[in-house]
Amino acid sequence: MDAGTLVTPPYVAGPLRLEPFPALMLVPSRVGDPSTGRAFARPYKDVSARLLRWQGKGLLRRDDEPALYLHEYTAAGITVRGLVGALDVSRRATRPEDRAVLPHEGIHPAQADELADRMAEMSLNPAPILLVHHGSERLRDTLAAVAGRAPDHCFTDRSEQLHRIWAIRDAAVLEVIADELAGSRALIADGHHRYAAYLRLQRREAGAAGAPRATDLGLAMLIDQDATPLFLGPIHRTLTGTSLDDLRAAAQDLGLRFREQSQEQAVAALSTTHLAATDGRRWAVVTLDVGADEAAVEALHRRIVPALPHGPTTIGYHHSVDDALKRAKREDIAVLMPAPTVDLVIRVAEADRLLPEKATSFQPKPSLGVLIRSLRASPPVRT
């Protein structure tokens, strides 16, 4: 298989379960500090010892008892609240109706292998993957009641994110959470390769029946998109070796409307059914023929790009319009993309389709080091 090939990661079977775990937490002065990432760098086998030294210096604390954690963080004026726990990845879904976690992008197997190796050497899940779902009213009320009390931890980190954390250990509350999650499905918002690494670790170290292991679980943060939603932004493209005339030819071959307009008009036209493109001098709008359950990024990659008479030799990905426009020139065009809705991404995933690589940008993400999970101290999976 080509090392660059994208593949679909396996599906985790329901019920969706987040298990309590004893968290590791860096002190606030270390959270959001760019230098903190070096604590999780090579040699990975030394990371656990490194963190133990930090614990001895008072730079890392470890909870004595397992808990689920309600983690609220505020960044750039957006407040997100999610439930952090150890995601049960011990079962695989064989039927679409059994799936509990829905990926929407493919993964590079070699990258997933590398991440699995890294986690095994560190004996850590250093950061949670981000999942989104539509939570039940009962679950929202339960978590709102938790958030109504004083947090166990409250601090502003080095990157100016404000964090509030509540440890949930009350058996009755944990039971309500488990009941409400059991029938839910979650979409992976961020962390497809780490999710795939969890599954690879679980397969590598799967124990005998009735003997769960730490790798049967992987750290995850579950966010209710109806309560404190993540912002879903677009990722723009640059097509190297492709001209605006090439784009016109492809659009005409596909029966799509292509019209040159001013920059102001082209940007204003950007929508779920319209792309804006420029070579740095001229601007154009392409009207897409997309169905109700199709994203614009799918139409670009699966129909328009194959129809181009030249290129692209490479495709670049950009989170900002300015970055994309800086790379636009006569034979390298920038294509400004609309953001899909979360519900559209969910429908795509439920239909067993994957979006093209780097199709979504869920923001903001929590800083590294707020909640870490050790693979050396893990609760058993409930049966």
C-alpha positions as a Markdown table, in Angstrom:
| # | Residue | x | y | z |
|---|---|---|---|---|
| 1 | Met | 0.0 | 0.0 | 0.0 |
| 2 | Asp | 1.2 | 3.5 | -0.8 |
| 3 | Ala | 2.4 | 5.2 | 2.4 |
| 4 | Gly | 0.5 | 8.3 | 1.4 |
| 5 | Thr | -2.8 | 6.3 | 1.0 |
| 6 | Leu | -5.7 | 7.4 | 3.2 |
| 7 | Val | -7.7 | 4.7 | 4.8 |
| 8 | Thr | -10.8 | 4.5 | 7.0 |
| 9 | Pro | -10.1 | 3.8 | 10.6 |
| 10 | Pro | -12.1 | 1.0 | 12.3 |
| 11 | Tyr | -15.4 | 1.9 | 14.0 |
| 12 | Val | -15.8 | 1.5 | 17.7 |
| 13 | Ala | -19.0 | -0.3 | 18.7 |
| 14 | Gly | -21.5 | 1.1 | 21.1 |
| 15 | Pro | -22.6 | 1.7 | 23.7 |
| 16 | Leu | -20.6 | 4.9 | 23.9 |
| 17 | Arg | -18.8 | 4.8 | 27.2 |
| 18 | Leu | -16.5 | 7.3 | 29.0 |
| 19 | Glu | -14.8 | 5.7 | 32.0 |
| 20 | Pro | -13.4 | 7.5 | 35.1 |
| 21 | Phe | -9.6 | 7.7 | 35.3 |
| 22 | Pro | -7.1 | 9.3 | 37.7 |
| 23 | Ala | -5.9 | 12.4 | 35.8 |
| 24 | Leu | -2.5 | 13.9 | 35.7 |
| 25 | Met | -2.5 | 17.7 | 35.5 |
| 26 | Leu | 0.3 | 20.2 | 34.9 |
| 27 | Val | 0.5 | 23.2 | 37.1 |
| 28 | Pro | -1.1 | 26.3 | 35.4 |
| 29 | Ser | 2.3 | 27.9 | 34.7 |
| 30 | Arg | 3.2 | 24.9 | 32.5 |
| 31 | Val | -0.2 | 24.7 | 30.6 |
| 32 | Gly | -0.2 | 26.6 | 27.3 |
| 33 | Asp | 3.6 | 27.2 | 27.5 |
| 34 | Pro | 5.2 | 26.4 | 24.1 |
| 35 | Ser | 8.1 | 24.8 | 26.0 |
| 36 | Thr | 5.7 | 22.2 | 27.6 |
| 37 | Gly | 5.5 | 20.3 | 24.3 |
| 38 | Arg | 9.2 | 19.4 | 24.8 |
| 39 | Ala | 8.2 | 17.4 | 27.8 |
| 40 | Phe | 6.4 | 15.0 | 25.5 |
| 41 | Ala | 9.2 | 14.9 | 22.9 |
| 42 | Arg | 11.9 | 12.3 | 22.1 |
| 43 | Pro | 13.1 | 10.1 | 23.6 |
| 44 | Tyr | 9.5 | 9.1 | 24.3 |
| 45 | Lys | 10.5 | 6.3 | 26.6 |
| 46 | Asp | 11.9 | 9.0 | 29.0 |
| 47 | Val | 8.6 | 11.0 | 29.2 |
| 48 | Ser | 7.1 | 9.1 | 32.2 |
| 49 | Ala | 10.3 | 9.5 | 34.2 |
| 50 | Arg | 10.4 | 13.2 | 33.1 |
| 51 | Leu | 6.9 | 13.7 | 34.4 |
| 52 | Leu | 7.8 | 11.9 | 37.7 |
| 53 | Arg | 10.6 | 14.4 | 38.1 |
| 54 | Trp | 8.1 | 17.2 | 37.5 |
| 55 | Gln | 5.8 | 15.7 | 40.1 |
| 56 | Gly | 8.6 | 15.7 | 42.6 |
| 57 | Lys | 9.2 | 19.4 | 41.9 |
| 58 | Gly | 5.5 | 20.2 | 42.2 |
| 59 | Leu | 5.0 | 20.9 | 38.5 |
| 60 | Leu | 2.6 | 18.0 | 38.1 |
| 61 | Arg | -0.2 | 16.7 | 40.2 |
| 62 | Arg | -1.9 | 13.3 | 40.1 |
| 63 | Asp | -5.5 | 12.6 | 41.3 |
| 64 | Asp | -5.6 | 9.8 | 43.9 |
| 65 | Glu | -9.1 | 8.6 | 42.8 |
| 66 | Pro | -10.6 | 8.1 | 39.3 |
| 67 | Ala | -13.1 | 10.6 | 38.0 |
| 68 | Leu | -14.9 | 11.9 | 35.0 |
| 69 | Tyr | -13.9 | 15.5 | 34.5 |
| 70 | Leu | -16.1 | 18.4 | 33.3 |
| 71 | His | -13.6 | 20.7 | 31.6 |
| 72 | Glu | -14.6 | 24.2 | 30.6 |
| 73 | Tyr | -12.2 | 26.4 | 28.7 |
| 74 | Thr | -12.5 | 29.8 | 27.1 |
| 75 | Ala | -10.3 | 31.0 | 24.2 |
| 76 | Ala | -10.7 | 34.0 | 21.9 |
| 77 | Gly | -14.1 | 34.7 | 23.4 |
| 78 | Ile | -15.5 | 31.2 | 22.8 |
| 79 | Thr | -16.4 | 29.0 | 25.8 |
| 80 | Val | -16.4 | 25.2 | 25.4 |
| 81 | Arg | -17.4 | 22.7 | 28.0 |
| 82 | Gly | -16.8 | 19.0 | 27.6 |
| 83 | Leu | -16.8 | 15.7 | 29.5 |
| 84 | Val | -13.3 | 14.2 | 29.7 |
| 85 | Gly | -12.9 | 10.5 | 30.3 |
| 86 | Ala | -11.3 | 7.3 | 29.1 |
| 87 | Leu | -13.2 | 6.2 | 25.9 |
| 88 | Asp | -13.9 | 2.5 | 25.6 |
| 89 | Val | -12.3 | 1.4 | 22.3 |
| 90 | Ser | -12.4 | -2.4 | 23.1 |
| 91 | Arg | -15.1 | -3.4 | 20.7 |
| 92 | Arg | -15.4 | -3.0 | 16.9 |
| 93 | Ala | -18.6 | -2.3 | 15.1 |
| 94 | Thr | -19.5 | -4.8 | 12.3 |
| 95 | Arg | -22.8 | -3.1 | 11.3 |
| 96 | Pro | -23.5 | 0.6 | 10.6 |
| 97 | Glu | -26.1 | 0.8 | 13.3 |
| 98 | Asp | -23.6 | -0.4 | 16.0 |
| 99 | Arg | -21.1 | 2.5 | 15.5 |
| 100 | Ala | -20.6 | 4.7 | 18.5 |
| 101 | Val | -17.7 | 6.9 | 17.2 |
| 102 | Leu | -17.8 | 8.4 | 13.7 |
| 103 | Pro | -14.6 | 9.5 | 11.9 |
| 104 | His | -15.1 | 11.9 | 9.0 |
| 105 | Glu | -11.6 | 11.9 | 7.5 |
| 106 | Gly | -9.2 | 9.1 | 6.5 |
| 107 | Ile | -5.9 | 8.4 | 8.2 |
| 108 | His | -2.4 | 7.6 | 7.1 |
| 109 | Pro | -1.6 | 4.2 | 8.5 |
| 110 | Ala | 2.1 | 5.0 | 9.1 |
| 111 | Gln | 1.2 | 8.1 | 11.1 |
| 112 | Ala | -1.2 | 6.1 | 13.2 |
| 113 | Asp | 1.5 | 3.5 | 13.8 |
| 114 | Glu | 4.0 | 6.2 | 14.9 |
| 115 | Leu | 1.5 | 7.8 | 17.3 |
| 116 | Ala | 0.7 | 4.3 | 18.8 |
| 117 | Asp | 4.4 | 3.6 | 19.2 |
| 118 | Arg | 4.8 | 7.0 | 20.9 |
| 119 | Met | 2.0 | 6.5 | 23.3 |
| 120 | Ala | 3.3 | 3.1 | 24.2 |
| 121 | Glu | 6.8 | 4.4 | 24.9 |
| 122 | Met | 5.4 | 7.3 | 27.0 |
| 123 | Ser | 2.8 | 5.1 | 28.7 |
| 124 | Leu | 0.5 | 8.1 | 28.3 |
| 125 | Asn | -2.4 | 9.6 | 26.4 |
| 126 | Pro | -1.0 | 13.1 | 26.5 |
| 127 | Ala | -4.1 | 14.9 | 25.3 |
| 128 | Pro | -7.8 | 14.0 | 24.6 |
| 129 | Ile | -9.2 | 13.6 | 21.2 |
| 130 | Leu | -12.2 | 15.9 | 20.7 |
| 131 | Leu | -15.6 | 14.4 | 20.0 |
| 132 | Val | -18.9 | 16.2 | 19.4 |
| 133 | His | -22.5 | 15.0 | 19.8 |
| 134 | His | -26.0 | 16.2 | 20.4 |
| 135 | Gly | -26.5 | 15.5 | 24.1 |
| 136 | Ser | -29.8 | 14.7 | 25.7 |
| 137 | Glu | -31.7 | 17.3 | 27.8 |
| 138 | Arg | -31.2 | 15.1 | 30.9 |
| 139 | Leu | -27.4 | 14.9 | 30.3 |
| 140 | Arg | -27.2 | 18.7 | 29.7 |
| 141 | Asp | -29.1 | 19.3 | 33.0 |
| 142 | Thr | -26.9 | 16.9 | 34.9 |
| 143 | Leu | -23.7 | 18.6 | 33.7 |
| 144 | Ala | -25.1 | 22.0 | 34.2 |
| 145 | Ala | -25.8 | 21.1 | 37.8 |
| 146 | Val | -22.1 | 20.0 | 38.1 |
| 147 | Ala | -21.0 | 23.3 | 36.6 |
| 148 | Gly | -23.2 | 25.1 | 39.1 |
| 149 | Arg | -20.9 | 24.3 | 42.0 |
| 150 | Ala | -17.5 | 25.8 | 42.6 |
| 151 | Pro | -14.9 | 24.2 | 40.3 |
| 152 | Asp | -12.1 | 22.0 | 41.7 |
| 153 | His | -9.6 | 23.9 | 39.6 |
| 154 | Cys | -9.8 | 27.3 | 38.0 |
| 155 | Phe | -6.9 | 29.1 | 36.3 |
| 156 | Thr | -5.7 | 31.0 | 33.3 |
| 157 | Asp | -2.9 | 29.3 | 31.4 |
| 158 | Arg | 0.2 | 30.8 | 29.7 |
| 159 | Ser | -1.7 | 31.1 | 26.4 |
| 160 | Glu | -4.5 | 33.0 | 28.1 |
| 161 | Gln | -7.1 | 30.2 | 28.0 |
| 162 | Leu | -9.3 | 30.2 | 31.1 |
| 163 | His | -9.9 | 26.7 | 32.5 |
| 164 | Arg | -12.5 | 25.5 | 35.0 |
| 165 | Ile | -12.5 | 21.8 | 36.0 |
| 166 | Trp | -14.9 | 19.7 | 38.0 |
| 167 | Ala | -14.1 | 16.1 | 39.1 |
| 168 | Ile | -17.2 | 13.9 | 39.0 |
| 169 | Arg | -17.1 | 10.9 | 41.4 |
| 170 | Asp | -20.6 | 10.8 | 42.7 |
| 171 | Ala | -22.0 | 7.3 | 41.8 |
| 172 | Ala | -25.5 | 8.5 | 41.0 |
| 173 | Val | -24.2 | 11.3 | 38.7 |
| 174 | Leu | -21.9 | 8.8 | 36.9 |
| 175 | Glu | -24.8 | 6.4 | 36.4 |
| 176 | Val | -26.9 | 9.1 | 34.8 |
| 177 | Ile | -24.0 | 10.1 | 32.5 |
| 178 | Ala | -23.4 | 6.4 | 31.5 |
| 179 | Asp | -27.2 | 5.9 | 30.8 |
| 180 | Glu | -27.4 | 9.0 | 28.7 |
| 181 | Leu | -24.3 | 8.3 | 26.7 |
| 182 | Ala | -25.1 | 4.7 | 26.0 |
| 183 | Gly | -27.4 | 5.4 | 23.0 |
| 184 | Ser | -25.4 | 8.4 | 21.7 |
| 185 | Arg | -23.1 | 8.7 | 18.7 |
| 186 | Ala | -20.1 | 11.0 | 18.6 |
| 187 | Leu | -18.3 | 12.6 | 15.7 |
| 188 | Ile | -14.5 | 13.0 | 15.8 |
| 189 | Ala | -13.9 | 16.7 | 15.6 |
| 190 | Asp | -10.1 | 16.6 | 16.2 |
| 191 | Gly | -7.7 | 13.7 | 16.6 |
| 192 | His | -8.4 | 11.1 | 13.9 |
| 193 | His | -4.9 | 9.8 | 13.9 |
| 194 | Arg | -4.8 | 9.6 | 17.7 |
| 195 | Tyr | -8.1 | 7.8 | 17.6 |
| 196 | Ala | -6.6 | 5.3 | 15.1 |
| 197 | Ala | -3.6 | 5.0 | 17.4 |
| 198 | Tyr | -5.8 | 4.0 | 20.3 |
| 199 | Leu | -7.3 | 1.2 | 18.2 |
| 200 | Arg | -3.9 | 0.0 | 17.1 |
| 201 | Leu | -2.7 | -0.1 | 20.7 |
| 202 | Gln | -5.8 | -1.9 | 21.8 |
| 203 | Arg | -5.3 | -4.6 | 19.1 |
| 204 | Arg | -1.7 | -5.0 | 19.9 |
| 205 | Glu | -2.2 | -5.5 | 23.6 |
| 206 | Ala | -5.7 | -7.0 | 23.7 |
| 207 | Gly | -5.9 | -9.3 | 26.8 |
| 208 | Ala | -7.9 | -12.5 | 27.3 |
| 209 | Ala | -11.6 | -12.2 | 27.8 |
| 210 | Gly | -12.4 | -10.7 | 31.1 |
| 211 | Ala | -8.9 | -9.1 | 31.5 |
| 212 | Pro | -9.3 | -5.5 | 30.4 |
| 213 | Arg | -6.1 | -3.5 | 29.9 |
| 214 | Ala | -5.2 | 0.2 | 29.9 |
| 215 | Thr | -5.1 | 0.2 | 26.1 |
| 216 | Asp | -8.8 | -0.8 | 26.0 |
| 217 | Leu | -9.3 | 2.9 | 26.7 |
| 218 | Gly | -8.2 | 6.2 | 25.1 |
| 219 | Leu | -8.5 | 9.7 | 26.4 |
| 220 | Ala | -11.3 | 11.8 | 24.9 |
| 221 | Met | -13.3 | 15.0 | 25.5 |
| 222 | Leu | -17.0 | 14.8 | 24.5 |
| 223 | Ile | -18.6 | 18.2 | 23.7 |
| 224 | Asp | -22.3 | 18.8 | 23.4 |
| 225 | Gln | -22.6 | 20.8 | 20.2 |
| 226 | Asp | -26.0 | 22.1 | 21.3 |
| 227 | Ala | -24.7 | 23.5 | 24.7 |
| 228 | Thr | -21.2 | 25.0 | 24.1 |
| 229 | Pro | -20.4 | 24.4 | 20.5 |
| 230 | Leu | -17.1 | 24.3 | 18.9 |
| 231 | Phe | -16.7 | 26.7 | 15.9 |
| 232 | Leu | -16.4 | 24.9 | 12.6 |
| 233 | Gly | -14.3 | 26.9 | 10.2 |
| 234 | Pro | -13.1 | 26.2 | 6.6 |
| 235 | Ile | -9.7 | 25.1 | 5.4 |
| 236 | His | -8.9 | 26.9 | 2.1 |
| 237 | Arg | -6.8 | 25.4 | -0.7 |
| 238 | Thr | -4.1 | 26.4 | -3.1 |
| 239 | Leu | -3.8 | 24.3 | -6.3 |
| 240 | Thr | -0.2 | 24.4 | -7.5 |
| 241 | Gly | 0.3 | 24.2 | -11.3 |
| 242 | Thr | -3.3 | 25.1 | -12.0 |
| 243 | Ser | -4.5 | 28.3 | -13.6 |
| 244 | Leu | -7.8 | 30.1 | -13.4 |
| 245 | Asp | -8.4 | 29.1 | -17.0 |
| 246 | Asp | -7.9 | 25.5 | -16.1 |
| 247 | Leu | -10.6 | 25.9 | -13.4 |
| 248 | Arg | -12.9 | 27.5 | -16.0 |
| 249 | Ala | -12.3 | 24.5 | -18.4 |
| 250 | Ala | -13.1 | 22.0 | -15.7 |
| 251 | Ala | -16.3 | 23.8 | -14.6 |
| 252 | Gln | -17.5 | 24.0 | -18.2 |
| 253 | Asp | -16.8 | 20.3 | -18.8 |
| 254 | Leu | -18.9 | 19.5 | -15.7 |
| 255 | Gly | -21.7 | 21.9 | -16.7 |
| 256 | Leu | -21.0 | 24.2 | -13.8 |
| 257 | Arg | -21.4 | 28.0 | -13.9 |
| 258 | Phe | -18.0 | 29.9 | -13.9 |
| 259 | Arg | -18.0 | 33.7 | -13.9 |
| 260 | Glu | -15.3 | 36.2 | -13.3 |
| 261 | Gln | -16.1 | 38.9 | -10.8 |
| 262 | Ser | -14.4 | 41.4 | -8.6 |
| 263 | Gln | -12.7 | 40.3 | -5.4 |
| 264 | Glu | -15.5 | 41.9 | -3.3 |
| 265 | Gln | -18.2 | 40.1 | -5.3 |
| 266 | Ala | -16.4 | 36.8 | -5.3 |
| 267 | Val | -15.8 | 36.7 | -1.6 |
| 268 | Ala | -19.4 | 37.8 | -0.9 |
| 269 | Ala | -20.7 | 34.9 | -3.1 |
| 270 | Leu | -18.8 | 32.3 | -1.0 |
| 271 | Ser | -21.4 | 29.8 | 0.4 |
| 272 | Thr | -22.2 | 26.1 | 0.7 |
| 273 | Thr | -22.9 | 26.1 | -3.1 |
| 274 | His | -20.3 | 28.6 | -4.3 |
| 275 | Leu | -16.5 | 28.6 | -4.4 |
| 276 | Ala | -14.3 | 31.7 | -4.8 |
| 277 | Ala | -11.0 | 31.4 | -6.7 |
| 278 | Thr | -8.1 | 33.7 | -7.6 |
| 279 | Asp | -4.7 | 33.7 | -9.2 |
| 280 | Gly | -3.8 | 36.9 | -7.4 |
| 281 | Arg | -5.0 | 39.1 | -10.3 |
| 282 | Arg | -8.4 | 37.8 | -11.4 |
| 283 | Trp | -11.2 | 36.4 | -9.3 |
| 284 | Ala | -14.0 | 33.9 | -10.2 |
| 285 | Val | -17.0 | 32.2 | -8.7 |
| 286 | Val | -17.9 | 28.6 | -9.4 |
| 287 | Thr | -21.5 | 27.5 | -8.7 |
| 288 | Leu | -21.5 | 23.9 | -7.5 |
| 289 | Asp | -24.1 | 21.2 | -8.1 |
| 290 | Val | -24.2 | 19.6 | -4.7 |
| 291 | Gly | -26.9 | 17.6 | -3.0 |
| 292 | Ala | -28.3 | 18.3 | 0.4 |
| 293 | Asp | -25.9 | 15.8 | 2.0 |
| 294 | Glu | -22.8 | 16.7 | 0.1 |
| 295 | Ala | -20.1 | 19.2 | 1.2 |
| 296 | Ala | -18.5 | 21.7 | -1.2 |
| 297 | Val | -15.1 | 20.2 | -0.4 |
| 298 | Glu | -16.3 | 16.9 | -1.7 |
| 299 | Ala | -17.4 | 18.5 | -5.0 |
| 300 | Leu | -14.0 | 20.2 | -5.4 |
| 301 | His | -11.8 | 17.1 | -4.7 |
| 302 | Arg | -13.9 | 14.4 | -6.4 |
| 303 | Arg | -15.3 | 16.2 | -9.5 |
| 304 | Ile | -13.5 | 19.5 | -10.2 |
| 305 | Val | -9.9 | 18.5 | -9.4 |
| 306 | Pro | -10.0 | 15.4 | -11.6 |
| 307 | Ala | -11.5 | 17.4 | -14.5 |
| 308 | Leu | -8.6 | 20.0 | -14.5 |
| 309 | Pro | -6.6 | 20.0 | -17.7 |
| 310 | His | -3.4 | 20.9 | -15.8 |
| 311 | Gly | -2.4 | 19.9 | -12.2 |
| 312 | Pro | -2.5 | 20.4 | -9.4 |
| 313 | Thr | 1.0 | 19.1 | -8.7 |
| 314 | Thr | 0.3 | 19.7 | -5.0 |
| 315 | Ile | -2.5 | 20.9 | -2.9 |
| 316 | Gly | -1.9 | 23.3 | 0.0 |
| 317 | Tyr | -4.1 | 23.8 | 3.0 |
| 318 | His | -4.6 | 27.1 | 4.8 |
| 319 | His | -6.7 | 28.0 | 7.9 |
| 320 | Ser | -6.8 | 31.7 | 7.0 |
| 321 | Val | -7.8 | 33.6 | 3.8 |
| 322 | Asp | -4.7 | 35.8 | 4.0 |
| 323 | Asp | -2.4 | 32.8 | 4.0 |
| 324 | Ala | -4.1 | 31.3 | 1.0 |
| 325 | Leu | -4.0 | 34.5 | -0.9 |
| 326 | Lys | -0.3 | 35.0 | -0.3 |
| 327 | Arg | 0.3 | 31.8 | -2.3 |
| 328 | Ala | -2.0 | 32.7 | -5.3 |
| 329 | Lys | -0.2 | 33.5 | -8.5 |
| 330 | Arg | -0.6 | 33.0 | -12.3 |
| 331 | Glu | -0.2 | 29.2 | -12.2 |
| 332 | Asp | -1.1 | 28.6 | -8.5 |
| 333 | Ile | -4.7 | 29.4 | -7.7 |
| 334 | Ala | -6.2 | 29.9 | -4.3 |
| 335 | Val | -9.7 | 28.4 | -3.7 |
| 336 | Leu | -11.6 | 29.8 | -0.8 |
| 337 | Met | -13.8 | 27.2 | 0.8 |
| 338 | Pro | -17.1 | 27.5 | 2.8 |
| 339 | Ala | -17.3 | 25.7 | 6.1 |
| 340 | Pro | -19.7 | 22.7 | 6.2 |
| 341 | Thr | -22.1 | 22.6 | 9.1 |
| 342 | Val | -21.6 | 20.1 | 11.9 |
| 343 | Asp | -24.8 | 18.3 | 11.0 |
| 344 | Leu | -23.7 | 18.0 | 7.4 |
| 345 | Val | -20.4 | 16.4 | 8.6 |
| 346 | Ile | -22.4 | 14.0 | 10.8 |
| 347 | Arg | -24.7 | 13.0 | 7.9 |
| 348 | Val | -21.6 | 12.4 | 5.7 |
| 349 | Ala | -20.1 | 10.2 | 8.4 |
| 350 | Glu | -23.3 | 8.3 | 9.0 |
| 351 | Ala | -23.6 | 7.7 | 5.3 |
| 352 | Asp | -20.2 | 5.8 | 5.5 |
| 353 | Arg | -18.4 | 8.5 | 3.5 |
| 354 | Leu | -15.2 | 10.3 | 4.4 |
| 355 | Leu | -14.5 | 13.9 | 3.6 |
| 356 | Pro | -11.3 | 14.8 | 1.8 |
| 357 | Glu | -8.2 | 15.3 | 3.9 |
| 358 | Lys | -8.2 | 18.6 | 6.0 |
| 359 | Ala | -11.8 | 19.3 | 5.3 |
| 360 | Thr | -12.8 | 20.7 | 8.7 |
| 361 | Ser | -11.3 | 23.0 | 11.4 |
| 362 | Phe | -13.0 | 22.7 | 14.7 |
| 363 | Gln | -11.9 | 25.5 | 17.1 |
| 364 | Pro | -10.8 | 26.3 | 19.8 |
| 365 | Lys | -8.8 | 23.3 | 21.1 |
| 366 | Pro | -7.8 | 23.1 | 24.8 |
| 367 | Ser | -4.2 | 23.7 | 25.7 |
| 368 | Leu | -1.8 | 20.8 | 26.2 |
| 369 | Gly | -1.3 | 19.5 | 29.7 |
| 370 | Val | -4.7 | 20.3 | 31.3 |
| 371 | Leu | -5.7 | 16.6 | 31.6 |
| 372 | Ile | -3.4 | 13.7 | 30.9 |
| 373 | Arg | -4.0 | 10.0 | 31.2 |
| 374 | Ser | -1.4 | 7.5 | 32.3 |
| 375 | Leu | -1.5 | 4.0 | 30.8 |
| 376 | Arg | 0.1 | 2.6 | 33.9 |
| 377 | Ala | -2.9 | 3.3 | 36.1 |
| 378 | Ser | -6.3 | 2.7 | 34.4 |
| 379 | Pro | -9.6 | 1.6 | 35.8 |
| 380 | Pro | -11.2 | -1.6 | 34.3 |
| 381 | Val | -13.8 | -1.3 | 31.6 |
| 382 | Arg | -17.3 | -1.7 | 32.9 |
| 383 | Thr | -19.2 | -4.8 | 31.6 |
